[in-house]
Amino acid sequence: MVNCTSESLFRMSRRAVLRLLGLGAAAAAFPGLARAEEEAFTSEQAAFGYNNFYEFGFDKFSPASRAAGFKTSPWTLRVGGLARRTEDFALENLRALLEEREFVCDMRCVEGWSMRIPWAGFPLAALLELVQPLPEARFVALESCADPQWMPEVKRGSFPFPYLEGLRLDEAMHPLAFMATGAYGKPLPPQNGAPLRLVLPWKYGFKWLKSITKITLCPEQPPTTWSRHIPEEYGFYANVNPAVPHPRWPQDTETFFGPGGLNDRKTRPTRLFNGYDQVAPLYADMDLKTHY
């Protein structure tokens, strides 16, 4: 079961949330501390109603209505490739094996908007440790569900589904890489990627794969949907970086949706890695202006 805190807790200040979760001073290394501590969460209505999930439609509001009947139980996650153990995990069994926790982080879309969301889930590293990656494994390939029975755009063949994403293994093993199963004290709704989605707070939201069905450890960089489809606009790494412009959306500032919903907006500067400086050592030997 998702051990989320109550919705009333999520309306408290960040400092109160961290105190009640027992994080205390150690929270400096925990997701959600990159911005001012007292900044409020984005409203649940906005986070659950304004989504990119192309399997259910190409505008922001279609997924919430079209995904309403999406069947997410039972759910199987296949994990394998270059690992000592290859297994099809029933999600309920997997969640019984892994400790779930609450965490807060900002999501930054490459389109120039951002949200702060309280999630629940488990570290991606904990899942990968279950299957024990082999020394040859250097990357992690991830695949989303593409079921034409439930997903109208998959049925239409309007896009190259299934949606594919990938990470370097050291990125996937970083403590800030999470698999989310809940948000706002509730199970994750279908339009937000139920029952299992990726949360990578230092990367643009298109890397945050939804409704994950398959994870494969591999020796080489895997193909990803957007870097293969429009490589000049969507790189493999996709780290949030105000110094790297996008052909369609400026990246030096962002529009943050606050507790008042989609009409509660403020413009704020974009920070390198979305403010999550803990990940900087992962890219110490890279030119961040060329490895987008």
MIDOSE-1310 file (N, C-alpha, C; in nm, 2 decimals, decimal comma, always signed):
residues 292
mvnc	+0,08/-0,12/+0,00/+0,00/+0,00/+0,00/+0,09/+0,12/+0,00; +0,04/+0,23/-0,07/+0,11/+0,36/-0,06/+0,09/+0,42/+0,07; +0,20/+0,44/+0,14/+0,20/+0,50/+0,27/+0,21/+0,65/+0,26; +0,12/+0,72/+0,20/+0,12/+0,86/+0,18/+0,07/+0,93/+0,31
tses	+0,12/+1,05/+0,33/+0,06/+1,13/+0,44/-0,07/+1,19/+0,40; -0,15/+1,24/+0,49/-0,28/+1,30/+0,46/-0,27/+1,42/+0,37; -0,38/+1,45/+0,30/-0,38/+1,57/+0,22/-0,36/+1,70/+0,30; -0,41/+1,70/+0,43/-0,39/+1,82/+0,51/-0,24/+1,84/+0,54
lfrm	-0,17/+1,73/+0,55/-0,02/+1,74/+0,57/+0,04/+1,81/+0,45; +0,00/+1,77/+0,33/+0,06/+1,82/+0,21/+0,03/+1,97/+0,19; -0,07/+2,02/+0,27/-0,10/+2,17/+0,26/-0,01/+2,25/+0,35; +0,06/+2,18/+0,44/+0,15/+2,25/+0,53/+0,27/+2,30/+0,46
srra	+0,35/+2,38/+0,53/+0,48/+2,43/+0,48/+0,57/+2,32/+0,46; +0,67/+2,34/+0,37/+0,77/+2,23/+0,35/+0,85/+2,20/+0,47; +0,88/+2,30/+0,55/+0,95/+2,27/+0,68/+0,87/+2,18/+0,77; +0,74/+2,20/+0,77/+0,65/+2,11/+0,86/+0,65/+1,97/+0,80
vlrl	+0,64/+1,96/+0,67/+0,63/+1,83/+0,61/+0,76/+1,75/+0,64; +0,88/+1,82/+0,62/+1,00/+1,75/+0,65/+1,02/+1,71/+0,79; +0,97/+1,80/+0,88/+0,98/+1,77/+1,02/+0,90/+1,65/+1,06; +0,77/+1,65/+1,01/+0,69/+1,54/+1,04/+0,73/+1,41/+0,98
lglg	+0,80/+1,42/+0,86/+0,85/+1,30/+0,80/+0,98/+1,25/+0,87; +1,03/+1,33/+0,97/+1,15/+1,29/+1,04/+1,28/+1,31/+0,96; +1,28/+1,41/+0,86/+1,39/+1,43/+0,78/+1,50/+1,52/+0,85; +1,45/+1,62/+0,92/+1,53/+1,71/+0,99/+1,65/+1,77/+0,91
aaaa	+1,76/+1,77/+0,97/+1,88/+1,83/+0,90/+1,92/+1,75/+0,78; +1,90/+1,62/+0,79/+1,94/+1,54/+0,67/+1,86/+1,57/+0,55; +1,76/+1,65/+0,56/+1,68/+1,68/+0,44/+1,76/+1,76/+0,34; +1,87/+1,81/+0,37/+1,95/+1,89/+0,27/+1,99/+1,81/+0,15
afpg	+1,99/+1,68/+0,17/+2,02/+1,59/+0,05/+1,90/+1,52/+0,00; +1,78/+1,57/+0,04/+1,65/+1,50/+0,00/+1,58/+1,58/-0,11; +1,51/+1,52/-0,20/+1,43/+1,59/-0,30/+1,34/+1,70/-0,24; +1,34/+1,82/-0,30/+1,25/+1,92/-0,26/+1,31/+2,03/-0,18
lara	+1,44/+2,04/-0,17/+1,50/+2,15/-0,09/+1,57/+2,25/-0,18; +1,55/+2,24/-0,31/+1,62/+2,33/-0,40/+1,56/+2,47/-0,41; +1,44/+2,48/-0,37/+1,37/+2,61/-0,37/+1,35/+2,66/-0,23; +1,29/+2,78/-0,22/+1,26/+2,84/-0,09/+1,17/+2,75/-0,01
eeea	+1,20/+2,72/+0,12/+1,13/+2,62/+0,20/+0,99/+2,65/+0,21; +0,95/+2,78/+0,21/+0,81/+2,81/+0,24/+0,72/+2,81/+0,11; +0,78/+2,79/-0,01/+0,70/+2,80/-0,13/+0,60/+2,69/-0,13; +0,47/+2,72/-0,17/+0,36/+2,62/-0,15/+0,36/+2,53/-0,27
ftse	+0,29/+2,41/-0,25/+0,28/+2,32/-0,36/+0,18/+2,37/-0,46; +0,20/+2,32/-0,58/+0,10/+2,34/-0,69/-0,03/+2,27/-0,65; -0,14/+2,33/-0,68/-0,27/+2,27/-0,65/-0,28/+2,13/-0,71; -0,35/+2,05/-0,63/-0,38/+1,91/-0,68/-0,46/+1,92/-0,81
qaaf	-0,55/+2,01/-0,82/-0,63/+2,02/-0,94/-0,55/+2,04/-1,06; -0,45/+2,13/-1,05/-0,37/+2,16/-1,16/-0,28/+2,05/-1,20; -0,21/+1,99/-1,09/-0,12/+1,87/-1,12/-0,19/+1,75/-1,18; -0,32/+1,73/-1,14/-0,39/+1,62/-1,19/-0,47/+1,65/-1,32
gynn	-0,48/+1,77/-1,35/-0,56/+1,81/-1,47/-0,49/+1,87/-1,59; -0,36/+1,90/-1,57/-0,28/+1,96/-1,68/-0,16/+1,87/-1,70; -0,17/+1,79/-1,80/-0,07/+1,68/-1,82/-0,03/+1,66/-1,97; +0,09/+1,62/-1,99/+0,14/+1,57/-2,12/+0,14/+1,42/-2,10
fyef	+0,05/+1,35/-2,17/+0,05/+1,20/-2,18/-0,01/+1,17/-2,31; +0,08/+1,16/-2,42/+0,03/+1,16/-2,55/-0,05/+1,04/-2,59; -0,03/+0,93/-2,52/-0,11/+0,81/-2,55/-0,26/+0,84/-2,53; -0,29/+0,94/-2,45/-0,43/+0,98/-2,43/-0,47/+1,11/-2,49
gfdk	-0,38/+1,17/-2,57/-0,42/+1,30/-2,63/-0,30/+1,40/-2,63; -0,31/+1,49/-2,73/-0,19/+1,58/-2,75/-0,21/+1,72/-2,69; -0,33/+1,74/-2,62/-0,34/+1,87/-2,55/-0,33/+1,84/-2,40; -0,33/+1,94/-2,32/-0,30/+1,92/-2,17/-0,42/+1,86/-2,09
fspa	-0,54/+1,88/-2,15/-0,65/+1,84/-2,07/-0,72/+1,71/-2,11; -0,69/+1,66/-2,23/-0,75/+1,53/-2,27/-0,71/+1,41/-2,18; -0,58/+1,40/-2,13/-0,55/+1,28/-2,05/-0,64/+1,26/-1,93; -0,67/+1,37/-1,86/-0,75/+1,35/-1,74/-0,89/+1,29/-1,77
sraa	-0,95/+1,32/-1,88/-1,08/+1,26/-1,91/-1,06/+1,13/-1,99; -0,97/+1,12/-2,08/-0,96/+1,00/-2,16/-0,89/+0,88/-2,08; -0,82/+0,91/-1,98/-0,75/+0,80/-1,91/-0,83/+0,75/-1,79; -0,95/+0,81/-1,77/-1,03/+0,77/-1,65/-1,05/+0,62/-1,64
gfkt	-1,07/+0,55/-1,75/-1,10/+0,41/-1,74/-0,98/+0,32/-1,76; -0,86/+0,38/-1,76/-0,74/+0,30/-1,78/-0,72/+0,20/-1,67; -0,70/+0,08/-1,71/-0,69/-0,03/-1,61/-0,54/-0,05/-1,57; -0,52/-0,02/-1,44/-0,38/-0,03/-1,39/-0,35/-0,14/-1,29
spwt	-0,45/-0,23/-1,27/-0,43/-0,34/-1,18/-0,51/-0,46/-1,24; -0,44/-0,57/-1,25/-0,30/-0,60/-1,21/-0,20/-0,54/-1,31; -0,08/-0,52/-1,26/+0,02/-0,45/-1,34/+0,15/-0,53/-1,33; +0,22/-0,56/-1,44/+0,35/-0,63/-1,44/+0,46/-0,54/-1,49
lrvg	+0,57/-0,54/-1,42/+0,69/-0,47/-1,47/+0,80/-0,57/-1,49; +0,84/-0,58/-1,62/+0,95/-0,67/-1,66/+1,09/-0,59/-1,64; +1,18/-0,65/-1,57/+1,31/-0,60/-1,54/+1,41/-0,70/-1,58; +1,51/-0,66/-1,67/+1,60/-0,76/-1,71/+1,72/-0,70/-1,79
glar	+1,77/-0,78/-1,89/+1,88/-0,73/-1,96/+2,01/-0,78/-1,90; +2,11/-0,69/-1,89/+2,24/-0,73/-1,83/+2,23/-0,72/-1,67; +2,16/-0,82/-1,62/+2,14/-0,84/-1,48/+2,15/-0,98/-1,44; +2,19/-1,01/-1,31/+2,20/-1,14/-1,27/+2,06/-1,21/-1,25
rted	+1,96/-1,12/-1,24/+1,82/-1,17/-1,22/+1,73/-1,10/-1,32; +1,65/-1,18/-1,39/+1,55/-1,12/-1,48/+1,42/-1,16/-1,43; +1,33/-1,07/-1,41/+1,20/-1,11/-1,35/+1,08/-1,02/-1,40; +0,97/-1,08/-1,40/+0,84/-1,01/-1,42/+0,78/-0,98/-1,28
fale	+0,79/-0,86/-1,24/+0,74/-0,83/-1,10/+0,59/-0,79/-1,11; +0,51/-0,86/-1,03/+0,37/-0,81/-1,01/+0,39/-0,68/-0,92; +0,33/-0,57/-0,96/+0,35/-0,45/-0,89/+0,33/-0,46/-0,74; +0,22/-0,53/-0,70/+0,19/-0,54/-0,56/+0,30/-0,61/-0,48
nlra	+0,36/-0,71/-0,55/+0,47/-0,78/-0,48/+0,59/-0,69/-0,48; +0,62/-0,62/-0,58/+0,73/-0,53/-0,58/+0,72/-0,43/-0,47; +0,61/-0,37/-0,46/+0,59/-0,27/-0,35/+0,60/-0,32/-0,21; +0,57/-0,45/-0,20/+0,59/-0,51/-0,07/+0,74/-0,53/-0,04
llee	+0,82/-0,54/-0,14/+0,96/-0,56/-0,12/+1,04/-0,43/-0,09; +0,99/-0,32/-0,14/+1,06/-0,20/-0,14/+0,99/-0,10/-0,05; +1,07/-0,02/+0,03/+1,02/+0,08/+0,12/+0,98/+0,20/+0,05; +0,85/+0,23/+0,06/+0,80/+0,35/-0,01/+0,81/+0,47/+0,09
refv	+0,83/+0,59/+0,04/+0,84/+0,71/+0,12/+0,78/+0,83/+0,05; +0,75/+0,93/+0,12/+0,70/+1,06/+0,07/+0,82/+1,15/+0,03; +0,81/+1,22/-0,08/+0,91/+1,31/-0,11/+0,85/+1,43/-0,19; +0,91/+1,54/-0,20/+0,86/+1,66/-0,27/+0,97/+1,70/-0,37
cdmr	+0,92/+1,73/-0,49/+1,02/+1,78/-0,59/+0,95/+1,87/-0,69; +1,02/+1,96/-0,75/+0,97/+2,04/-0,86/+0,99/+1,96/-0,99; +0,88/+1,98/-1,08/+0,89/+1,93/-1,21/+0,90/+2,05/-1,31; +0,99/+2,04/-1,40/+1,01/+2,15/-1,49/+0,99/+2,09/-1,63
cveg	+0,89/+2,14/-1,70/+0,86/+2,10/-1,84/+0,95/+2,18/-1,94; +0,99/+2,12/-2,04/+1,07/+2,19/-2,14/+0,99/+2,30/-2,21; +0,86/+2,29/-2,20/+0,77/+2,39/-2,26/+0,77/+2,52/-2,17; +0,84/+2,52/-2,06/+0,86/+2,64/-1,98/+0,77/+2,66/-1,86
wsmr	+0,70/+2,56/-1,82/+0,62/+2,57/-1,70/+0,67/+2,47/-1,60; +0,63/+2,49/-1,47/+0,68/+2,41/-1,36/+0,58/+2,39/-1,25; +0,59/+2,28/-1,18/+0,50/+2,25/-1,07/+0,59/+2,20/-0,95; +0,54/+2,21/-0,83/+0,59/+2,15/-0,71/+0,49/+2,05/-0,66
ipwa	+0,53/+1,92/-0,66/+0,43/+1,81/-0,63/+0,48/+1,72/-0,52; +0,40/+1,69/-0,42/+0,43/+1,59/-0,32/+0,40/+1,45/-0,37; +0,50/+1,36/-0,38/+0,49/+1,23/-0,44/+0,51/+1,12/-0,33; +0,48/+1,00/-0,37/+0,52/+0,88/-0,29/+0,57/+0,78/-0,38
gfpl	+0,67/+0,70/-0,33/+0,73/+0,60/-0,42/+0,86/+0,55/-0,36; +0,94/+0,49/-0,44/+1,06/+0,43/-0,40/+1,18/+0,46/-0,49; +1,30/+0,46/-0,44/+1,41/+0,49/-0,53/+1,43/+0,39/-0,64; +1,46/+0,44/-0,76/+1,48/+0,35/-0,88/+1,60/+0,26/-0,84
aall	+1,70/+0,31/-0,77/+1,82/+0,23/-0,73/+1,78/+0,11/-0,66; +1,68/+0,12/-0,57/+1,63/+0,00/-0,49/+1,58/-0,11/-0,58; +1,51/-0,07/-0,68/+1,45/-0,17/-0,78/+1,57/-0,23/-0,85; +1,66/-0,15/-0,90/+1,77/-0,21/-0,98/+1,86/-0,30/-0,90
elvq	+1,87/-0,27/-0,77/+1,96/-0,35/-0,68/+1,89/-0,49/-0,66; +1,76/-0,50/-0,68/+1,70/-0,63/-0,67/+1,74/-0,72/-0,78; +1,77/-0,67/-0,90/+1,81/-0,76/-1,01/+1,96/-0,76/-1,03; +2,04/-0,68/-0,96/+2,18/-0,69/-0,96/+2,24/-0,67/-1,10
plpe	+2,26/-0,55/-1,14/+2,32/-0,52/-1,27/+2,46/-0,58/-1,28; +2,48/-0,63/-1,40/+2,62/-0,69/-1,43/+2,72/-0,58/-1,46; +2,84/-0,61/-1,45/+2,94/-0,50/-1,48/+2,94/-0,44/-1,61; +2,88/-0,51/-1,71/+2,88/-0,46/-1,85/+2,76/-0,36/-1,86
arfv	+2,67/-0,35/-1,77/+2,56/-0,26/-1,78/+2,60/-0,12/-1,76; +2,57/-0,03/-1,85/+2,61/+0,11/-1,84/+2,49/+0,20/-1,86; +2,38/+0,15/-1,91/+2,26/+0,23/-1,93/+2,14/+0,15/-1,89; +2,03/+0,23/-1,88/+1,90/+0,17/-1,84/+1,80/+0,22/-1,94
ales	+1,73/+0,13/-2,01/+1,63/+0,16/-2,11/+1,49/+0,13/-2,04; +1,40/+0,23/-2,06/+1,26/+0,21/-2,00/+1,16/+0,23/-2,11; +1,05/+0,15/-2,09/+0,94/+0,15/-2,19/+0,81/+0,17/-2,13; +0,72/+0,25/-2,19/+0,59/+0,28/-2,14/+0,49/+0,19/-2,19
cadp	+0,37/+0,18/-2,13/+0,26/+0,10/-2,18/+0,21/+0,16/-2,31; +0,17/+0,07/-2,40/+0,11/+0,12/-2,53/+0,00/+0,02/-2,56; -0,11/+0,04/-2,49/-0,22/-0,06/-2,51/-0,34/+0,01/-2,59; -0,36/-0,03/-2,71/-0,46/+0,03/-2,79/-0,60/+0,02/-2,73
qwmp	-0,62/-0,08/-2,65/-0,76/-0,10/-2,59/-0,79/+0,02/-2,50; -0,69/+0,08/-2,43/-0,72/+0,19/-2,34/-0,67/+0,32/-2,39; -0,58/+0,32/-2,48/-0,51/+0,45/-2,52/-0,55/+0,48/-2,66; -0,63/+0,59/-2,68/-0,68/+0,62/-2,81/-0,58/+0,66/-2,91
evkr	-0,47/+0,73/-2,87/-0,37/+0,77/-2,97/-0,28/+0,65/-3,01; -0,27/+0,55/-2,92/-0,20/+0,43/-2,96/-0,28/+0,36/-3,07; -0,41/+0,35/-3,04/-0,50/+0,28/-3,14/-0,50/+0,35/-3,27; -0,49/+0,48/-3,28/-0,49/+0,56/-3,40/-0,35/+0,55/-3,47
gsfp	-0,25/+0,51/-3,40/-0,11/+0,51/-3,46/-0,06/+0,65/-3,49; -0,10/+0,75/-3,41/-0,06/+0,88/-3,44/+0,08/+0,93/-3,40; +0,15/+0,84/-3,34/+0,28/+0,87/-3,28/+0,36/+0,74/-3,27; +0,49/+0,75/-3,27/+0,57/+0,62/-3,27/+0,58/+0,56/-3,13
fpyl	+0,46/+0,50/-3,08/+0,46/+0,44/-2,95/+0,52/+0,30/-2,97; +0,56/+0,23/-2,86/+0,56/+0,28/-2,72/+0,66/+0,39/-2,70; +0,63/+0,47/-2,60/+0,72/+0,58/-2,55/+0,85/+0,52/-2,49; +0,96/+0,56/-2,53/+1,09/+0,50/-2,48/+1,17/+0,61/-2,41
eglr	+1,24/+0,57/-2,31/+1,33/+0,66/-2,24/+1,45/+0,59/-2,20; +1,56/+0,66/-2,15/+1,68/+0,60/-2,11/+1,76/+0,69/-2,02; +1,85/+0,62/-1,94/+1,94/+0,69/-1,85/+2,07/+0,62/-1,85; +2,18/+0,69/-1,81/+2,30/+0,62/-1,78/+2,27/+0,55/-1,64
ldea	+2,34/+0,44/-1,62/+2,32/+0,36/-1,50/+2,35/+0,45/-1,38; +2,45/+0,53/-1,38/+2,48/+0,61/-1,26/+2,37/+0,71/-1,23; +2,31/+0,77/-1,34/+2,19/+0,85/-1,32/+2,08/+0,78/-1,25; +2,05/+0,66/-1,30/+1,94/+0,58/-1,25/+1,96/+0,54/-1,11
mhpl	+2,09/+0,53/-1,07/+2,12/+0,49/-0,93/+2,13/+0,60/-0,83; +2,12/+0,73/-0,89/+2,13/+0,84/-0,80/+2,01/+0,85/-0,70; +2,03/+0,89/-0,58/+1,92/+0,90/-0,48/+1,80/+0,98/-0,52; +1,82/+1,08/-0,61/+1,70/+1,16/-0,65/+1,62/+1,10/-0,77
afma	+1,66/+0,99/-0,82/+1,58/+0,92/-0,92/+1,48/+0,83/-0,85; +1,35/+0,85/-0,87/+1,24/+0,78/-0,80/+1,14/+0,72/-0,90; +1,08/+0,61/-0,85/+0,96/+0,56/-0,92/+0,84/+0,60/-0,83; +0,75/+0,67/-0,89/+0,64/+0,73/-0,81/+0,52/+0,63/-0,82
tgay	+0,45/+0,61/-0,71/+0,32/+0,54/-0,71/+0,21/+0,62/-0,66; +0,23/+0,74/-0,60/+0,13/+0,82/-0,55/+0,16/+0,97/-0,55; +0,06/+1,05/-0,53/+0,08/+1,19/-0,52/-0,03/+1,26/-0,44; +0,00/+1,36/-0,36/-0,10/+1,43/-0,28/-0,17/+1,34/-0,19
gkpl	-0,10/+1,24/-0,13/-0,17/+1,15/-0,04/-0,26/+1,05/-0,10; -0,25/+1,03/-0,23/-0,35/+0,94/-0,30/-0,27/+0,85/-0,40; -0,33/+0,74/-0,44/-0,26/+0,66/-0,54/-0,25/+0,75/-0,67; -0,15/+0,73/-0,74/-0,12/+0,80/-0,87/-0,24/+0,79/-0,96
ppqn	-0,30/+0,90/-1,01/-0,41/+0,88/-1,11/-0,36/+0,84/-1,25; -0,45/+0,78/-1,33/-0,40/+0,74/-1,46/-0,34/+0,85/-1,55; -0,39/+0,97/-1,55/-0,34/+1,07/-1,63/-0,20/+1,12/-1,59; -0,16/+1,08/-1,47/-0,03/+1,12/-1,42/+0,07/+1,00/-1,43
gapl	+0,03/+0,89/-1,49/+0,13/+0,78/-1,52/+0,11/+0,66/-1,43; -0,01/+0,65/-1,37/-0,04/+0,53/-1,29/-0,01/+0,40/-1,37; +0,03/+0,30/-1,30/+0,05/+0,29/-1,15/+0,20/+0,32/-1,11; +0,28/+0,35/-1,21/+0,42/+0,36/-1,18/+0,49/+0,45/-1,29
rlvl	+0,55/+0,56/-1,24/+0,61/+0,65/-1,33/+0,75/+0,70/-1,28; +0,83/+0,75/-1,36/+0,96/+0,79/-1,33/+0,96/+0,94/-1,28; +1,03/+0,97/-1,18/+1,05/+1,11/-1,13/+1,20/+1,14/-1,13; +1,24/+1,24/-1,21/+1,38/+1,28/-1,22/+1,39/+1,43/-1,21
pwky	+1,39/+1,48/-1,09/+1,37/+1,63/-1,06/+1,47/+1,72/-1,13; +1,59/+1,67/-1,17/+1,69/+1,76/-1,24/+1,68/+1,75/-1,39; +1,58/+1,68/-1,44/+1,57/+1,66/-1,59/+1,43/+1,72/-1,63; +1,42/+1,76/-1,76/+1,29/+1,80/-1,81/+1,19/+1,69/-1,80
gfkw	+1,06/+1,73/-1,80/+0,95/+1,64/-1,77/+0,93/+1,53/-1,88; +0,98/+1,56/-2,00/+0,96/+1,45/-2,10/+1,04/+1,33/-2,07; +1,14/+1,34/-1,98/+1,21/+1,22/-1,94/+1,14/+1,14/-1,83; +1,03/+1,19/-1,78/+0,96/+1,13/-1,66/+0,86/+1,03/-1,72
lksi	+0,91/+0,92/-1,76/+0,83/+0,82/-1,83/+0,71/+0,77/-1,74; +0,59/+0,76/-1,81/+0,47/+0,72/-1,74/+0,43/+0,58/-1,77; +0,35/+0,52/-1,67/+0,29/+0,39/-1,69/+0,40/+0,29/-1,74; +0,50/+0,27/-1,66/+0,62/+0,19/-1,71/+0,59/+0,04/-1,70
tkit	+0,63/-0,03/-1,81/+0,60/-0,17/-1,82/+0,73/-0,25/-1,83; +0,84/-0,18/-1,87/+0,97/-0,26/-1,90/+1,09/-0,18/-1,87; +1,19/-0,24/-1,80/+1,32/-0,18/-1,77/+1,42/-0,28/-1,81; +1,52/-0,23/-1,89/+1,63/-0,32/-1,94/+1,76/-0,26/-1,92
lcpe	+1,85/-0,33/-1,86/+1,99/-0,29/-1,84/+2,06/-0,32/-1,97; +2,14/-0,23/-2,02/+2,20/-0,25/-2,15/+2,34/-0,19/-2,15; +2,43/-0,23/-2,25/+2,57/-0,18/-2,26/+2,58/-0,05/-2,33; +2,49/-0,01/-2,41/+2,50/+0,11/-2,49/+2,38/+0,21/-2,47
qppt	+2,40/+0,33/-2,51/+2,29/+0,43/-2,49/+2,17/+0,38/-2,57; +2,05/+0,37/-2,51/+1,94/+0,32/-2,58/+1,87/+0,43/-2,66; +1,79/+0,40/-2,76/+1,71/+0,50/-2,83/+1,60/+0,55/-2,74; +1,57/+0,68/-2,75/+1,46/+0,74/-2,67/+1,37/+0,81/-2,77
twsr	+1,24/+0,81/-2,74/+1,14/+0,86/-2,83/+1,17/+1,00/-2,89; +1,19/+1,09/-2,80/+1,21/+1,23/-2,85/+1,35/+1,26/-2,91; +1,45/+1,20/-2,86/+1,58/+1,22/-2,91/+1,60/+1,15/-3,05; +1,51/+1,05/-3,07/+1,51/+0,99/-3,20/+1,42/+1,06/-3,30
hipe	+1,31/+1,11/-3,25/+1,20/+1,17/-3,33/+1,24/+1,31/-3,37; +1,28/+1,40/-3,27/+1,33/+1,53/-3,30/+1,46/+1,56/-3,23; +1,57/+1,51/-3,28/+1,69/+1,51/-3,20/+1,75/+1,66/-3,18; +1,71/+1,75/-3,27/+1,76/+1,88/-3,26/+1,69/+1,96/-3,15
eygf	+1,58/+1,90/-3,10/+1,51/+1,97/-2,99/+1,51/+1,90/-2,86; +1,53/+1,76/-2,86/+1,52/+1,68/-2,74/+1,64/+1,59/-2,73; +1,74/+1,63/-2,64/+1,85/+1,54/-2,62/+1,83/+1,43/-2,53; +1,93/+1,34/-2,53/+1,92/+1,22/-2,44/+1,93/+1,26/-2,30
yanv	+2,01/+1,35/-2,26/+2,03/+1,38/-2,12/+1,92/+1,47/-2,07; +1,88/+1,58/-2,14/+1,77/+1,67/-2,11/+1,78/+1,72/-1,96; +1,90/+1,75/-1,92/+1,91/+1,82/-1,79/+1,86/+1,96/-1,80; +1,79/+2,00/-1,70/+1,73/+2,14/-1,70/+1,85/+2,24/-1,69
npav	+1,86/+2,33/-1,79/+1,97/+2,41/-1,81/+1,93/+2,54/-1,87; +1,93/+2,65/-1,80/+1,89/+2,78/-1,85/+1,99/+2,83/-1,96; +2,11/+2,78/-1,97/+2,21/+2,83/-2,06/+2,19/+2,76/-2,20; +2,11/+2,66/-2,21/+2,09/+2,59/-2,34/+1,95/+2,63/-2,39
phpr	+1,94/+2,71/-2,49/+1,81/+2,75/-2,55/+1,74/+2,63/-2,62; +1,61/+2,64/-2,63/+1,53/+2,55/-2,71/+1,47/+2,63/-2,83; +1,46/+2,56/-2,94/+1,41/+2,63/-3,06/+1,27/+2,69/-3,04; +1,19/+2,64/-2,95/+1,05/+2,69/-2,94/+1,02/+2,76/-2,81
wpqd	+1,09/+2,72/-2,70/+1,06/+2,78/-2,57/+1,18/+2,83/-2,50; +1,18/+2,95/-2,45/+1,29/+3,00/-2,37/+1,31/+2,92/-2,25; +1,44/+2,90/-2,21/+1,47/+2,82/-2,09/+1,53/+2,89/-1,97; +1,55/+3,02/-1,99/+1,61/+3,10/-1,88/+1,51/+3,13/-1,77
tetf	+1,38/+3,13/-1,80/+1,28/+3,16/-1,70/+1,17/+3,05/-1,72; +1,08/+3,04/-1,62/+0,98/+2,94/-1,62/+0,85/+3,00/-1,55; +0,74/+2,94/-1,59/+0,61/+2,98/-1,53/+0,57/+2,88/-1,42; +0,57/+2,92/-1,30/+0,54/+2,82/-1,19/+0,39/+2,83/-1,15
fgpg	+0,33/+2,72/-1,15/+0,19/+2,71/-1,11/+0,18/+2,68/-0,96; +0,11/+2,77/-0,89/+0,11/+2,77/-0,75/-0,02/+2,70/-0,69; -0,04/+2,73/-0,56/-0,16/+2,66/-0,49/-0,29/+2,71/-0,54; -0,30/+2,82/-0,62/-0,43/+2,86/-0,67/-0,47/+2,80/-0,80
glnd	-0,39/+2,71/-0,85/-0,42/+2,65/-0,98/-0,35/+2,71/-1,10; -0,41/+2,68/-1,21/-0,35/+2,73/-1,34/-0,34/+2,88/-1,36; -0,44/+2,95/-1,29/-0,44/+3,09/-1,29/-0,34/+3,16/-1,19; -0,29/+3,08/-1,10/-0,19/+3,12/-1,00/-0,05/+3,10/-1,06
rktr	+0,00/+3,20/-1,13/+0,12/+3,18/-1,20/+0,22/+3,29/-1,16; +0,35/+3,25/-1,16/+0,45/+3,35/-1,14/+0,57/+3,31/-1,22; +0,64/+3,41/-1,27/+0,77/+3,38/-1,35/+0,88/+3,38/-1,25; +0,97/+3,29/-1,27/+1,09/+3,28/-1,19/+1,21/+3,23/-1,27
ptrl	+1,33/+3,26/-1,23/+1,45/+3,21/-1,30/+1,46/+3,06/-1,30; +1,50/+3,00/-1,41/+1,53/+2,86/-1,42/+1,67/+2,84/-1,36; +1,69/+2,73/-1,29/+1,82/+2,70/-1,23/+1,88/+2,58/-1,30; +2,01/+2,57/-1,31/+2,08/+2,46/-1,36/+2,04/+2,34/-1,28
fngy	+2,01/+2,23/-1,34/+1,96/+2,10/-1,28/+1,84/+2,12/-1,20; +1,76/+2,23/-1,24/+1,63/+2,26/-1,17/+1,66/+2,29/-1,02; +1,78/+2,33/-0,99/+1,82/+2,36/-0,85/+1,87/+2,24/-0,77; +1,87/+2,12/-0,83/+1,91/+2,00/-0,76/+2,06/+1,98/-0,78
dqva	+2,14/+2,06/-0,71/+2,29/+2,06/-0,74/+2,36/+1,93/-0,70; +2,28/+1,84/-0,62/+2,34/+1,72/-0,58/+2,38/+1,63/-0,70; +2,33/+1,65/-0,81/+2,36/+1,57/-0,93/+2,48/+1,62/-1,01; +2,53/+1,73/-0,98/+2,64/+1,79/-1,05/+2,76/+1,70/-1,08
plya	+2,80/+1,62/-0,97/+2,91/+1,53/-1,00/+2,89/+1,43/-1,11; +2,77/+1,40/-1,14/+2,74/+1,30/-1,25/+2,79/+1,36/-1,38; +2,80/+1,49/-1,40/+2,84/+1,55/-1,53/+2,96/+1,63/-1,52; +3,05/+1,60/-1,42/+3,17/+1,68/-1,40/+3,26/+1,68/-1,52
dmdl	+3,26/+1,58/-1,60/+3,35/+1,57/-1,72/+3,28/+1,60/-1,85; +3,16/+1,66/-1,84/+3,09/+1,69/-1,96/+3,07/+1,84/-1,98; +3,07/+1,88/-2,11/+3,03/+2,02/-2,14/+2,88/+2,03/-2,14; +2,82/+2,09/-2,05/+2,67/+2,09/-2,03/+2,60/+2,17/-2,14
kthy	+2,68/+2,25/-2,22/+2,62/+2,32/-2,33/+2,60/+2,23/-2,46; +2,68/+2,12/-2,46/+2,67/+2,04/-2,58/+2,60/+1,90/-2,55; +2,60/+1,86/-2,42/+2,53/+1,74/-2,38/+2,39/+1,77/-2,33; +2,30/+1,80/-2,42/+2,17/+1,84/-2,38/+2,08/+1,71/-2,38
